[in-house]
Amino acid sequence: MRYKTIRDVVEFSQQLHTKLGHQYAELEQLATSERARLMLDYLQRHERHLTETLAQYEAGAAKGIMETWMQYVPECHVNELLEKVRDVSLNDVEDIVATALEVDDCLIKIYEDMAGNNDLDELKIVAQNLMQLESNEMHQIARSALRLNDL
């Protein structure tokens, strides 16, 4: 991506999390393992929560920040990420979790690139906030997966 505003990046992230949530919901309907359905349900709710959190972030951010243009915005291959989710082994909880963590890690790397390749402190702060949000959610997925293993 080239020359995008911070609002564009936040809205892109919201749209991606919405699509991921829909994909997890579809997979939940197809899974036959109870543990897999529980994990997919959790992931669907997790993605909805991230979408809502990003909407709140956008609404609460200063307009000037959200309209700031960035020259460098890393590429994100949404279709490849969604394809990874679609190709997950439906009844293998470990594969489901590994794929979800891989998707979140991809987003974290995008935000890291944004922070590292833009000179404005405000842009770096926004990128770091987005990175922290994704990182926290990654940890929650891992904890939820461990709890699911205890069932």
Number of C-alpha atoms within 10 A of each C-alpha: 11 11 12 15 18 21 17 15 19 20 16 14 19 21 15 21 22 19 18 24 24 17 18 27 18 15 23 23 12 13 17 12 14 12 17 24 21 16 24 27 18 19 24 23 16 20 21 19 16 20 22 15 14 20 15 11 15 18 11 10 12 10 11 9 15 20 13 17 17 19 15 16 21 16 10 16 9 15 10 11 19 16 11 15 21 16 12 18 15 20 20 14 22 16 16 23 21 15 19 23 19 16 19 20 16 16 20 21 14 19 24 17 17 23 24 14 16 16 12 11 10 14 22 19 12 20 24 18 15 22 22 14 15 20 17 11 18 21 12 13 21 15 12 16 20 12 10 14 11 7 6
